[in-house]
Amino acid sequence: MLDTLCPFNYILFWIIYNKQGVKVSNLEKLVNQATSTLDRFRLDEKTALVVGGNKGLGQAMALALAAAGANVCIVARGPEGLQETAEAITKLGRTGKSIAADVTHEEQVKKMVGRILDFFGKIDILVNSQGTVHLQPITEFDTDAWQKVIDVNLKSVFLCCKHVGRVMLQQGKGKIINISSVRSFQGRIEDAAYAPSKGGVNQLTRSLSIEWGPKGINVNAIAPVFTITAINEQFLKDRAKSEWVLSRIPMKRFGQLEDLFGPIVFLASEASNFVNGHVLLVDGGWIAS
């Protein structure tokens, strides 16, 4: 008789005669899965590399990753904040390491990756939080300053992804989070470099996610709004500019460093295993408005 039923009737027949068993088994499975929800955010035994982790957003995210269980190596060009941040990570009960390197130079990136592998033997998480800005009327825009912004904000992200990506491809697993900006979606006056560089970060993130997603690597980005850090200090001191910024943010406040804690841990953890090629806005509604 079943052979004469259409596919829909066959499915209906199967559900009717197996209803109780199917519902119970599916529910039990779902309950078991749900009990591990918070565990999926844990980063125990993970190794994270945070470029630009000596100050600002990078430092905050490095500490958040450590608090969630990861061992963290931070990288920056100079000594400022490197040792102090590594020590703070250690005080959180994790292993904190630091490396001084200029990641706009490929050879230094290669050496950096080698040193981290010597420290930990693997790299599970890469956070690219390096960044700089230069604003100037575009007809007078200094070409060397333009090149520096592109090198720091985009070229170095590509180089770190390229060489850490090789390690992750061998591992068959990894999480890459590139720090973008709301400016990646918008232009602004006197900005011939920063906004274009961050738009490039978004597109690089998407390209990497397509190529590496099938191989177990999630590549995503976070786009914060104006956050109270040293890079924004001078801009936000201007009352007219700061009032304009607040008028654009529905939540009526600037971003705080701790606003990045949850997003970075989510994207670095097993909780985001099916999130790939996404640019996560942390902007208080800036883009929505």
LODOLO-662079 format. One record per atom (N, C-alpha, C): atom name; x, y, z. Coordinates in steps of 0.05 Angstrom, whole numbers. Example, Ala and Ser with C-alpha at 12.3 -4.5 7.8 and 13.67 -1.06 7.14 Angstrom:
BEGIN
ATOM atome      u      v      w
ATOM     N    264   -114    156
ATOM    CA    246    -90    156
ATOM     C    264    -66    156
ATOM     N    257    -45    142
ATOM    CA    273    -21    143
ATOM     C    258      1    157
END
This chain:
BEGIN
ATOM atome      u      v      w
ATOM     N     17    -24      0
ATOM    CA      0      0      0
ATOM     C     17     25      0
ATOM     N     39     25     15
ATOM    CA     56     48     17
ATOM     C     68     56    -10
ATOM     N     73     36    -27
ATOM    CA     85     42    -53
ATOM     C     66     59    -70
ATOM     N     40     59    -65
ATOM    CA     21     74    -81
ATOM     C     17    102    -70
ATOM     N     27    108    -47
ATOM    CA     23    135    -35
ATOM     C     43    155    -48
ATOM     N     33    180    -50
ATOM    CA     51    201    -60
ATOM     C     72    207    -38
ATOM     N     94    219    -44
ATOM    CA    115    225    -24
ATOM     C    104    239      1
ATOM     N     86    259     -3
ATOM    CA     75    273     20
ATOM     C     60    255     38
ATOM     N     42    238     26
ATOM    CA     26    219     42
ATOM     C     44    199     57
ATOM     N     65    191     43
ATOM    CA     84    172     56
ATOM     C     96    185     81
ATOM     N    105    210     78
ATOM    CA    117    224    101
ATOM     C     96    227    124
ATOM     N     71    234    116
ATOM    CA     50    237    136
ATOM     C     45    211    150
ATOM     N     43    189    135
ATOM    CA     39    163    146
ATOM     C     61    156    166
ATOM     N     86    161    158
ATOM    CA    109    155    176
ATOM     C    108    171    202
ATOM     N    100    197    199
ATOM    CA     99    213    223
ATOM     C     77    203    242
ATOM     N     53    196    231
ATOM    CA     31    187    248
ATOM     C     39    162    264
ATOM     N     52    144    251
ATOM    CA     58    118    263
ATOM     C     83    118    280
ATOM     N     98    140    277
ATOM    CA    123    142    293
ATOM     C    124    168    310
ATOM     N    102    181    312
ATOM    CA    100    208    323
ATOM     C    114    210    351
ATOM     N    105    193    369
ATOM    CA    115    195    396
ATOM     C    145    190    398
ATOM     N    154    169    385
ATOM    CA    182    163    387
ATOM     C    200    184    374
ATOM     N    191    194    351
ATOM    CA    207    214    337
ATOM     C    209    240    354
ATOM     N    186    248    365
ATOM    CA    186    273    380
ATOM     C    204    271    405
ATOM     N    202    249    419
ATOM    CA    217    245    443
ATOM     C    247    245    437
ATOM     N    255    229    417
ATOM    CA    283    226    411
ATOM     C    295    253    401
ATOM     N    280    268    385
ATOM    CA    290    294    376
ATOM     C    292    314    399
ATOM     N    272    313    416
ATOM    CA    272    331    439
ATOM     C    296    325    458
ATOM     N    300    300    463
ATOM    CA    322    292    480
ATOM     C    349    300    469
ATOM     N    351    297    443
ATOM    CA    376    305    429
ATOM     C    380    335    432
ATOM     N    358    350    427
ATOM    CA    360    379    429
ATOM     C    367    389    457
ATOM     N    355    376    477
ATOM    CA    360    383    505
ATOM     C    390    378    511
ATOM     N    400    355    502
ATOM    CA    428    349    507
ATOM     C    446    370    494
ATOM     N    439    378    470
ATOM    CA    455    398    456
ATOM     C    453    425    470
ATOM     N    429    432    480
ATOM    CA    425    458    492
ATOM     C    441    461    518
ATOM     N    445    439    532
ATOM    CA    460    440    557
ATOM     C    489    449    553
ATOM     N    499    447    528
ATOM    CA    527    454    523
ATOM     C    529    483    512
ATOM     N    507    498    513
ATOM    CA    507    525    501
ATOM     C    529    542    511
ATOM     N    531    545    537
ATOM    CA    552    563    548
ATOM     C    580    552    544
ATOM     N    582    525    544
ATOM    CA    608    513    539
ATOM     C    619    520    511
ATOM     N    601    524    493
ATOM    CA    610    530    465
ATOM     C    625    557    463
ATOM     N    621    574    483
ATOM    CA    635    600    483
ATOM     C    662    598    497
ATOM     N    668    576    510
ATOM    CA    694    573    524
ATOM     C    716    570    504
ATOM     N    740    580    511
ATOM    CA    763    579    493
ATOM     C    786    564    506
ATOM     N    780    547    525
ATOM    CA    800    532    540
ATOM     C    818    516    520
ATOM     N    844    517    525
ATOM    CA    864    503    509
ATOM     C    868    515    481
ATOM     N    854    537    475
ATOM    CA    858    550    449
ATOM     C    881    569    450
ATOM     N    894    574    427
ATOM    CA    915    593    425
ATOM     C    907    616    407
ATOM     N    909    640    416
ATOM    CA    900    664    401
ATOM     C    924    682    395
ATOM     N    925    693    371
ATOM    CA    944    713    364
ATOM     C    928    739    359
ATOM     N    935    760    373
ATOM    CA    922    786    370
ATOM     C    942    806    360
ATOM     N    940    814    335
ATOM    CA    958    834    324
ATOM     C    946    861    331
ATOM     N    963    879    341
ATOM    CA    954    904    352
ATOM     C    942    901    380
ATOM     N    951    881    394
ATOM    CA    939    874    420
ATOM     C    952    889    444
ATOM     N    968    909    438
ATOM    CA    982    923    460
ATOM     C    967    946    471
ATOM     N    945    955    457
ATOM    CA    930    978    466
ATOM     C    903    978    453
ATOM     N    885    996    462
ATOM    CA    860   1000    449
ATOM     C    842    976    446
ATOM     N    829    974    423
ATOM    CA    811    951    418
ATOM     C    825    925    420
ATOM     N    849    924    408
ATOM    CA    864    898    408
ATOM     C    871    889    436
ATOM     N    879    907    453
ATOM    CA    885    899    481
ATOM     C    860    889    495
ATOM     N    838    903    492
ATOM    CA    813    895    504
ATOM     C    805    867    495
ATOM     N    807    862    469
ATOM    CA    799    836    458
ATOM     C    818    814    467
ATOM     N    843    820    469
ATOM    CA    862    800    478
ATOM     C    855    791    507
ATOM     N    848    810    524
ATOM    CA    841    804    552
ATOM     C    815    788    553
ATOM     N    796    795    535
ATOM    CA    771    780    534
ATOM     C    775    751    526
ATOM     N    792    747    506
ATOM    CA    798    720    498
ATOM     C    811    704    520
ATOM     N    830    717    535
ATOM    CA    843    703    557
ATOM     C    823    697    579
ATOM     N    805    715    585
ATOM    CA    785    711    605
ATOM     C    766    688    598
ATOM     N    763    683    572
ATOM    CA    746    661    563
ATOM     C    761    634    561
ATOM     N    788    635    567
ATOM    CA    803    610    569
ATOM     C    827    608    551
ATOM     N    831    626    532
ATOM    CA    852    623    512
ATOM     C    879    632    523
ATOM     N    900    619    513
ATOM    CA    927    630    516
ATOM     C    931    650    493
ATOM     N    944    672    498
ATOM    CA    944    694    479
ATOM     C    972    705    475
ATOM     N    979    708    449
ATOM    CA   1004    722    442
ATOM     C    996    748    428
ATOM     N   1006    770    438
ATOM    CA   1000    796    426
ATOM     C   1024    806    410
ATOM     N   1018    820    389
ATOM    CA   1039    830    371
ATOM     C   1035    859    365
ATOM     N   1056    875    365
ATOM    CA   1055    903    358
ATOM     C   1083    911    349
ATOM     N   1085    934    336
ATOM    CA   1110    943    325
ATOM     C   1130    950    347
ATOM     N   1121    964    368
ATOM    CA   1139    974    388
ATOM     C   1134    962    415
ATOM     N   1150    969    435
ATOM    CA   1148    957    461
ATOM     C   1124    967    478
ATOM     N   1112    990    470
ATOM    CA   1091   1001    487
ATOM     C   1068    982    491
ATOM     N   1064    975    516
ATOM    CA   1041    959    524
ATOM     C   1044    929    519
ATOM     N   1064    920    506
ATOM    CA   1067    892    500
ATOM     C   1071    875    525
ATOM     N   1092    881    540
ATOM    CA   1098    865    564
ATOM     C   1075    868    585
ATOM     N   1065    892    588
ATOM    CA   1044    896    608
ATOM     C   1019    880    602
ATOM     N   1012    879    576
ATOM    CA    988    864    568
ATOM     C    993    834    571
ATOM     N   1016    825    564
ATOM    CA   1023    796    567
ATOM     C   1021    788    596
ATOM     N   1031    806    614
ATOM    CA   1030    800    643
ATOM     C   1002    800    653
ATOM     N    985    817    642
ATOM    CA    957    818    651
ATOM     C    942    792    642
ATOM     N    950    782    619
ATOM    CA    938    756    610
ATOM     C    947    734    628
ATOM     N    972    734    636
ATOM    CA    981    713    655
ATOM     C    967    715    682
ATOM     N    961    739    691
ATOM    CA    947    743    716
ATOM     C    918    731    714
ATOM     N    908    729    690
ATOM    CA    881    717    686
ATOM     C    883    687    687
ATOM     N    906    676    691
ATOM    CA    909    647    693
ATOM     C    916    634    666
ATOM     N    923    649    646
ATOM    CA    930    639    620
ATOM     C    959    645    614
ATOM     N    969    634    592
ATOM    CA    996    640    583
ATOM     C    995    664    565
ATOM     N   1009    685    573
ATOM    CA   1011    709    557
ATOM     C   1039    712    545
ATOM     N   1040    717    519
ATOM    CA   1066    721    505
ATOM     C   1064    747    489
ATOM     N   1086    758    482
ATOM    CA   1087    782    465
ATOM     C   1110    781    445
ATOM     N   1105    793    422
ATOM    CA   1125    794    401
ATOM     C   1125    822    389
ATOM     N   1148    834    385
ATOM    CA   1150    860    371
ATOM     C   1156    854    342
ATOM     N   1138    863    324
ATOM    CA   1141    858    296
ATOM     C   1126    878    280
ATOM     N   1136    886    257
ATOM    CA   1122    903    238
ATOM     C   1109    886    217
ATOM     N   1083    882    220
ATOM    CA   1069    863    203
ATOM     C   1063    873    175
ATOM     N   1072    898    169
ATOM    CA   1070    907    141
ATOM     C   1093    895    124
ATOM     N   1112    881    137
ATOM    CA   1134    868    123
ATOM     C   1131    838    124
ATOM     N   1130    825    101
ATOM    CA   1123    797     99
ATOM     C   1143    779    114
ATOM     N   1169    786    113
ATOM    CA   1189    769    126
ATOM     C   1185    770    157
ATOM     N   1177    793    167
ATOM    CA   1172    794    196
ATOM     C   1147    779    204
ATOM     N   1127    778    186
ATOM    CA   1103    762    191
ATOM     C   1110    732    192
ATOM     N   1127    724    173
ATOM    CA   1135    696    173
ATOM     C   1150    688    199
ATOM     N   1168    706    208
ATOM    CA   1183    700    233
ATOM     C   1164    700    257
ATOM     N   1145    719    257
ATOM    CA   1125    721    278
ATOM     C   1110    694    281
ATOM     N   1100    684    258
ATOM    CA   1085    659    259
ATOM     C   1102    636    269
ATOM     N   1127    636    260
ATOM    CA   1145    615    270
ATOM     C   1150    616    300
ATOM     N   1153    640    311
ATOM    CA   1157    642    340
ATOM     C   1132    634    355
ATOM     N   1109    640    345
ATOM    CA   1084    632    359
ATOM     C   1081    602    359
ATOM     N   1088    589    337
ATOM    CA   1088    560    336
ATOM     C   1108    548    355
ATOM     N   1131    562    358
ATOM    CA   1150    552    378
ATOM     C   1139    554    407
ATOM     N   1124    576    412
ATOM    CA   1111    580    438
ATOM     C   1090    559    444
ATOM     N   1071    556    425
ATOM    CA   1046    541    430
ATOM     C   1042    516    412
ATOM     N   1056    515    390
ATOM    CA   1052    492    372
ATOM     C   1028    493    353
ATOM     N   1012    514    356
ATOM    CA    988    517    339
ATOM     C    977    546    341
ATOM     N    960    553    323
ATOM    CA    946    578    324
ATOM     C    916    573    318
ATOM     N    899    576    338
ATOM    CA    871    571    334
ATOM     C    855    595    325
ATOM     N    864    619    335
ATOM    CA    849    644    331
ATOM     C    869    666    322
ATOM     N    861    680    302
ATOM    CA    876    704    293
ATOM     C    858    728    294
ATOM     N    866    749    308
ATOM    CA    852    774    308
ATOM     C    870    796    297
ATOM     N    861    808    275
ATOM    CA    876    830    263
ATOM     C    863    857    272
ATOM     N    876    869    292
ATOM    CA    866    894    303
ATOM     C    884    918    299
ATOM     N    904    915    281
ATOM    CA    922    937    276
ATOM     C    908    958    259
ATOM     N    915    983    264
ATOM    CA    902   1004    248
ATOM     C    913   1032    253
ATOM     N    910   1049    233
ATOM    CA    919   1077    235
ATOM     C    900   1093    217
ATOM     N    901   1120    221
ATOM    CA    883   1137    206
ATOM     C    898   1163    199
ATOM     N    891   1174    176
ATOM    CA    901   1201    168
ATOM     C    879   1215    153
ATOM     N    872   1239    162
ATOM    CA    851   1255    149
ATOM     C    864   1281    139
ATOM     N    857   1288    114
ATOM    CA    868   1312    102
ATOM     C    852   1318     76
ATOM     N    849   1343     70
ATOM    CA    835   1349     45
ATOM     C    847   1333     22
ATOM     N    830   1321      6
ATOM    CA    840   1301    -13
ATOM     C    858   1312    -34
ATOM     N    854   1336    -43
ATOM    CA    872   1347    -63
ATOM     C    900   1352    -52
ATOM     N    902   1354    -25
ATOM    CA    928   1357    -13
ATOM     C    938   1332      2
ATOM     N    923   1311     -1
ATOM    CA    928   1286     15
ATOM     C    956   1276     10
ATOM     N    971   1273     32
ATOM    CA    999   1264     30
ATOM     C   1000   1235     20
ATOM     N   1014   1231     -2
ATOM    CA   1015   1205    -14
ATOM     C   1029   1184      4
ATOM     N   1049   1192     18
ATOM    CA   1063   1174     36
ATOM     C   1044   1166     59
ATOM     N   1029   1185     69
ATOM    CA   1009   1180     90
ATOM     C    988   1161     80
ATOM     N    979   1165     56
ATOM    CA    959   1147     43
ATOM     C    970   1118     43
ATOM     N    995   1115     34
ATOM    CA   1007   1089     31
ATOM     C   1010   1076     59
ATOM     N   1017   1091     79
ATOM    CA   1020   1080    106
ATOM     C    993   1069    116
ATOM     N    972   1084    112
ATOM    CA    945   1075    121
ATOM     C    938   1049    107
ATOM     N    942   1048     81
ATOM    CA    936   1023     66
ATOM     C    953   1000     75
ATOM     N    979   1005     80
ATOM    CA    997    984     88
ATOM     C    989    973    116
ATOM     N    983    991    134
ATOM    CA    976    982    162
ATOM     C    949    969    163
ATOM     N    929    982    150
ATOM    CA    902    973    153
ATOM     C    893    950    135
ATOM     N    907    947    112
ATOM    CA    898    927     93
ATOM     C    920    907     86
ATOM     N    943    917     78
ATOM    CA    965    899     70
ATOM     C    973    881     92
ATOM     N    976    892    116
ATOM    CA    985    875    139
ATOM     C    964    854    146
ATOM     N    938    861    143
ATOM    CA    917    842    148
ATOM     C    919    818    129
ATOM     N    923    825    103
ATOM    CA    927    805     83
ATOM     C    951    787     90
ATOM     N    974    799     97
ATOM    CA    998    783    103
ATOM     C    993    764    127
ATOM     N    981    775    148
ATOM    CA    976    758    171
ATOM     C    957    735    165
ATOM     N    936    741    150
ATOM    CA    917    721    142
ATOM     C    931    700    125
ATOM     N    947    709    106
ATOM    CA    961    691     88
ATOM     C    978    670    103
ATOM     N    995    680    121
ATOM    CA   1014    662    134
ATOM     C   1002    647    158
ATOM     N    984    659    173
ATOM    CA    970    644    194
ATOM     C    950    625    181
ATOM     N    939    633    158
ATOM    CA    921    616    144
ATOM     C    934    590    135
ATOM     N    959    591    128
ATOM    CA    974    566    120
ATOM     C    974    547    144
ATOM     N    979    557    168
ATOM    CA    980    540    192
ATOM     C    952    528    197
ATOM     N    931    545    195
ATOM    CA    904    536    200
ATOM     C    895    515    179
ATOM     N    904    518    154
ATOM    CA    896    499    134
ATOM     C    909    472    140
ATOM     N    933    472    150
ATOM    CA    946    447    158
ATOM     C    932    434    182
ATOM     N    922    451    200
ATOM    CA    907    442    223
ATOM     C    879    432    216
ATOM     N    868    443    194
ATOM    CA    841    437    186
ATOM     C    820    452    201
ATOM     N    828    473    215
ATOM    CA    810    488    232
ATOM     C    822    514    241
ATOM     N    805    534    244
ATOM    CA    815    560    254
ATOM     C    794    581    253
ATOM     N    798    603    267
ATOM    CA    780    626    268
ATOM     C    796    651    263
ATOM     N    788    667    243
ATOM    CA    801    692    237
ATOM     C    781    714    240
ATOM     N    788    735    255
ATOM    CA    770    758    259
ATOM     C    786    783    252
ATOM     N    777    797    231
ATOM    CA    790    822    222
ATOM     C    774    846    233
ATOM     N    787    866    244
ATOM    CA    773    889    255
ATOM     C    770    910    233
ATOM     N    745    915    226
ATOM    CA    738    934    205
ATOM     C    728    959    219
ATOM     N    708    972    208
ATOM    CA    697    997    219
ATOM     C    671   1003    205
ATOM     N    654   1020    218
ATOM    CA    630   1029    205
ATOM     C    638   1045    180
ATOM     N    662   1056    179
ATOM    CA    671   1070    156
ATOM     C    676   1052    132
ATOM     N    676   1027    136
ATOM    CA    679   1008    113
ATOM     C    654   1009     96
ATOM     N    632   1019    107
ATOM    CA    606   1021     93
ATOM     C    601   1049     82
ATOM     N    617   1068     91
ATOM    CA    611   1096     85
ATOM     C    637   1111     79
ATOM     N    635   1131     61
ATOM    CA    657   1149     58
ATOM     C    654   1172     77
ATOM     N    674   1190     77
ATOM    CA    672   1215     92
ATOM     C    692   1235     80
ATOM     N    688   1260     86
ATOM    CA    706   1280     76
ATOM     C    734   1277     87
ATOM     N    754   1284     72
ATOM    CA    782   1283     79
ATOM     C    792   1255     85
ATOM     N    777   1235     75
ATOM    CA    785   1207     81
ATOM     C    789   1192     55
ATOM     N    813   1194     44
ATOM    CA    820   1180     20
ATOM     C    833   1153     25
ATOM     N    837   1147     51
ATOM    CA    853   1122     57
ATOM     C    839   1104     77
ATOM     N    830   1115    100
ATOM    CA    820   1098    121
ATOM     C    795   1083    113
ATOM     N    775   1098    103
ATOM    CA    750   1085     94
ATOM     C    755   1065     72
ATOM     N    770   1072     51
ATOM    CA    776   1052     30
ATOM     C    791   1027     41
ATOM     N    810   1032     60
ATOM    CA    825   1009     71
ATOM     C    806    990     86
ATOM     N    787   1001    101
ATOM    CA    769    984    116
ATOM     C    748    970     98
ATOM     N    741    984     77
ATOM    CA    724    970     57
ATOM     C    739    947     45
ATOM     N    765    950     40
ATOM    CA    781    928     31
ATOM     C    783    905     50
ATOM     N    783    911     76
ATOM    CA    783    890     97
ATOM     C    758    874     95
ATOM     N    735    887     91
ATOM    CA    710    872     88
ATOM     C    711    853     64
ATOM     N    721    863     41
ATOM    CA    721    846     18
ATOM     C    742    824     20
ATOM     N    765    829     33
ATOM    CA    784    808     38
ATOM     C    772    787     56
ATOM     N    758    795     76
ATOM    CA    745    776     94
ATOM     C    726    758     79
ATOM     N    710    769     61
ATOM    CA    691    753     46
ATOM     C    706    734     27
ATOM     N    726    743     14
ATOM    CA    741    726     -5
ATOM     C    754    703     10
ATOM     N    766    708     33
ATOM    CA    779    687     49
ATOM     C    758    667     59
ATOM     N    735    677     67
ATOM    CA    714    660     78
ATOM     C    704    640     57
ATOM     N    703    649     32
ATOM    CA    693    632     10
ATOM     C    714    610      4
ATOM     N    739    618      3
ATOM    CA    760    599     -4
ATOM     C    767    580     19
ATOM     N    766    590     44
ATOM    CA    775    573     66
ATOM     C    753    561     82
ATOM     N    728    571     79
ATOM    CA    706    559     94
ATOM     C    703    529     91
ATOM     N    705    519     66
ATOM    CA    702    490     62
ATOM     C    724    474     75
ATOM     N    745    488     83
ATOM    CA    769    474     95
ATOM     C    770    478    125
ATOM     N    748    487    137
ATOM    CA    746    488    166
ATOM     C    754    514    179
ATOM     N    758    535    163
ATOM    CA    767    560    174
ATOM     C    744    581    171
ATOM     N    736    592    193
ATOM    CA    716    614    193
ATOM     C    730    641    192
ATOM     N    723    658    173
ATOM    CA    734    684    171
ATOM     C    712    705    172
ATOM     N    713    722    192
ATOM    CA    693    742    197
ATOM     C    706    769    204
ATOM     N    690    789    207
ATOM    CA    700    815    214
ATOM     C    682    828    235
ATOM     N    693    847    249
ATOM    CA    677    864    268
ATOM     C    680    893    259
ATOM     N    658    907    257
ATOM    CA    659    935    249
ATOM     C    648    952    272
ATOM     N    666    963    289
ATOM    CA    657    980    311
ATOM     C    651   1009    301
ATOM     N    636   1023    317
ATOM    CA    632   1052    313
ATOM     C    653   1066    329
ATOM     N    652   1093    330
ATOM    CA    672   1108    345
ATOM     C    673   1098    374
ATOM     N    696   1088    381
ATOM    CA    700   1077    408
ATOM     C    721   1094    422
ATOM     N    718   1097    448
ATOM    CA    737   1114    463
ATOM     C    764   1100    466
ATOM     N    781   1107    447
ATOM    CA    809   1097    447
ATOM     C    827   1120    439
ATOM     N    854   1115    440
ATOM    CA    873   1136    434
ATOM     C    870   1146    405
ATOM     N    864   1128    387
ATOM    CA    862   1135    359
ATOM     C    839   1155    353
ATOM     N    819   1155    370
ATOM    CA    796   1173    367
ATOM     C    796   1196    387
ATOM     N    816   1197    404
ATOM    CA    816   1216    426
ATOM     C    814   1245    416
ATOM     N    831   1253    397
ATOM    CA    831   1280    387
ATOM     C    804   1287    373
ATOM     N    794   1269    357
ATOM    CA    769   1273    343
ATOM     C    746   1278    363
ATOM     N    745   1261    384
ATOM    CA    722   1263    402
ATOM     C    725   1287    422
ATOM     N    749   1299    423
ATOM    CA    752   1322    440
ATOM     C    739   1347    428
ATOM     N    735   1346    402
ATOM    CA    721   1368    388
ATOM     C    691   1365    394
ATOM     N    680   1385    408
ATOM    CA    652   1383    417
ATOM     C    633   1380    394
ATOM     N    637   1396    373
ATOM    CA    618   1395    351
ATOM     C    619   1367    337
ATOM     N    643   1356    335
ATOM    CA    645   1330    322
ATOM     C    634   1308    340
ATOM     N    639   1309    366
ATOM    CA    629   1289    384
ATOM     C    598   1290    385
ATOM     N    587   1314    385
ATOM    CA    558   1317    385
ATOM     C    546   1306    360
ATOM     N    560   1310    337
ATOM    CA    550   1299    312
ATOM     C    550   1268    313
ATOM     N    572   1257    323
ATOM    CA    573   1228    325
ATOM     C    550   1217    342
ATOM     N    546   1229    366
ATOM    CA    524   1220    383
ATOM     C    497   1223    370
ATOM     N    494   1243    353
ATOM    CA    468   1247    340
ATOM     C    462   1224    320
ATOM     N    484   1210    311
ATOM    CA    481   1189    292
ATOM     C    478   1161    305
ATOM     N    483   1159    331
ATOM    CA    481   1133    344
ATOM     C    456   1132    360
ATOM     N    437   1115    353
ATOM    CA    411   1113    367
ATOM     C    414   1108    397
ATOM     N    435   1094    405
ATOM    CA    438   1088    434
ATOM     C    451   1111    449
ATOM     N    458   1132    435
ATOM    CA    466   1158    447
ATOM     C    490   1156    466
ATOM     N    509   1140    458
ATOM    CA    535   1139    472
ATOM     C    556   1129    452
ATOM     N    581   1134    459
ATOM    CA    604   1124    444
ATOM     C    608   1094    451
ATOM     N    622   1081    433
ATOM    CA    629   1053    440
ATOM     C    649   1052    463
ATOM     N    646   1031    479
ATOM    CA    665   1026    501
ATOM     C    681   1001    494
ATOM     N    705    999    505
ATOM    CA    721    975    499
ATOM     C    708    949    506
ATOM     N    693    949    528
ATOM    CA    680    924    536
ATOM     C    657    916    517
ATOM     N    649    934    500
ATOM    CA    628    927    480
ATOM     C    639    906    460
ATOM     N    665    903    459
ATOM    CA    677    883    441
ATOM     C    681    856    453
ATOM     N    678    854    480
ATOM    CA    684    829    494
ATOM     C    666    806    483
ATOM     N    640    810    483
ATOM    CA    622    789    474
ATOM     C    626    782    445
ATOM     N    626    801    426
ATOM    CA    629    795    398
ATOM     C    655    780    391
ATOM     N    678    788    404
ATOM    CA    703    774    397
ATOM     C    703    746    407
ATOM     N    693    741    431
ATOM    CA    692    714    442
ATOM     C    673    697    425
ATOM     N    650    708    417
ATOM    CA    631    693    401
ATOM     C    644    684    374
ATOM     N    657    703    360
ATOM    CA    668    696    334
ATOM     C    693    678    336
ATOM     N    706    678    359
ATOM    CA    730    661    363
ATOM     C    723    633    373
ATOM     N    698    629    381
ATOM    CA    690    605    395
ATOM     C    674    586    377
ATOM     N    669    562    388
ATOM    CA    653    542    374
ATOM     C    624    551    371
ATOM     N    616    571    386
ATOM    CA    588    581    384
ATOM     C    583    593    356
ATOM     N    603    601    341
ATOM    CA    600    614    315
ATOM     C    609    596    292
ATOM     N    607    570    296
ATOM    CA    618    552    276
ATOM     C    605    554    248
ATOM     N    581    564    247
ATOM    CA    567    567    221
ATOM     C    564    596    212
ATOM     N    580    613    225
ATOM    CA    581    641    217
ATOM     C    607    645    201
ATOM     N    604    654    176
ATOM    CA    627    655    159
ATOM     C    623    677    138
ATOM     N    643    695    135
ATOM    CA    641    716    115
ATOM     C    624    739    124
ATOM     N    620    741    151
ATOM    CA    601    762    161
ATOM     C    617    785    173
ATOM     N    606    809    169
ATOM    CA    617    833    182
ATOM     C    598    841    204
ATOM     N    605    837    229
ATOM    CA    588    842    251
ATOM     C    590    870    261
ATOM     N    569    885    258
ATOM    CA    568    913    267
ATOM     C    566    915    297
ATOM     N    583    930    310
ATOM    CA    581    936    338
ATOM     C    580    966    340
ATOM     N    557    978    334
ATOM    CA    556   1006    327
ATOM     C    533   1021    340
ATOM     N    519   1009    359
ATOM    CA    497   1022    373
ATOM     C    474   1031    354
ATOM     N    474   1020    330
ATOM    CA    453   1026    311
ATOM     C    461   1047    290
ATOM     N    487   1054    289
ATOM    CA    497   1075    271
ATOM     C    488   1070    242
ATOM     N    494   1046    232
ATOM    CA    488   1040    204
ATOM     C    457   1038    200
ATOM     N    443   1028    220
ATOM    CA    414   1026    217
ATOM     C    401   1053    214
ATOM     N    414   1074    226
ATOM    CA    402   1100    225
ATOM     C    409   1116    200
END
